[in-house]
Amino acid sequence: MTSPFAATGSDRTLIEQLAHVRWIAGGTGTGKSTVAEALARRHDVRTYNGDRAEHDWLARSTRRRHPHLHALSGAAPGQAWAGRSAQEAFQSMAGLHGETIDFLVEDLLALPDDRIVLVDYFGVLPRDIAPLLAGPQQVVFLLPSPEFRRRVLTARYADPLRARATWGSHALEEVLPKRLARDALWDEEIRRQAAVRGLRTVAVDGSRPVEDLVTEVAAHLRLS
């Protein structure tokens, strides 16, 4: 079987251009941003937050090339969940259809390459990251246990202002179970794709100190 890291021609040039990039991806509620910020302090790496960048991608998206992403432009909070099942919400995710990776690559190529850039982003799959890698040590996928995610998201949206900004007028007890079910489908897709490509996943359940997770991720990404 051909290695997902084998590339020639123009692909090889892109792999070389992104050789300084490391990726922390995976599921929601795993503490990706917390880990990335700790690594930035410890190893003097530059971080790139994909969640923040998404707002700019909406303006750059087009209905023809990025139908699922573009559909979020101007949408009211919670509108993307209204009347949809968890499966339908999963199928509408832009990352599932490969609509986020081109924006990520464009942004990363525009950054200085004088030090490591650490991507912190949820909405991209192993299928789309693997062709950009020189080797599997450049990426790790953090995947939470269902109970850990439930605790994290319940606490996150206990803040009424944050809940309203995300869900609008929709009641949390209505949308949170749907969100948890959708994210479980995303986790399973990541797990399946990562296994096929020999990419590392790390389970997160809150049973160990964050510092231990930071150390494990740093060792895998060869930041030390």
C-alpha positions, 0 to 999 in steps of 0.5 A: 500500500502506498504511504500517505506521506509519499509525494512527488512534484508539486505535492512535494514542494507543498510538503516542504513549505509546510515542514515547520507546521504541526497539527493538533486536531480532533474532537471538541472539548478535548482542550486543544487550545489549552494544550496549544497555548501551553506548548507555545509558552514552553517551546516558543512556537507560533499558534494558529487558531482555526476556530478564529480563522473560520470567521474570515473563511466565511467571507472568502468562501463561495457558494459553488466551491464551499457550499456547506461553509458558505451556508453559514454566512449570515446565519443566526446563532443556532440556525444550522441546528434548527430542524436537523438531526445529529446525522444531518448536522454531521453531514452538513459539516464543511470539514467533512466535505474537505472545504476547510483545508484550502483555507488552512493551507493558504493561511499557513503559507502566508505566515513566517516560517522562521519557527514552528507553527502549531495549528489548533483546529477541530474541523479538518480530517486526517484525509486532508492533513495526511497529504501535507505531511512529511511524516506522522510526527507532525499531527496528533488527534485528541479524542474525548471520552463521551462523558468528558465531553459532556462535562466540558460542554455543559460547563462551557455553555453554563454561561448564558451569554456564551450559550446565546451567542452559540445557540440563539434562542434554542434551549440548551437541553434541546441542542446539547444532546444533538451536539454531543451526538454529532461530535461523536460521529465526527470523532468516529470519522477521525478515528477511522481515517487516522487508523487507515493512515497510521496517524496518532490519536490520543484519548482524553478523559480528564483522568490525568493532569493537563501537563502530562497531556502537554508533555505527551503531545510535545514528544509526539510532535518532536517539539522538545 
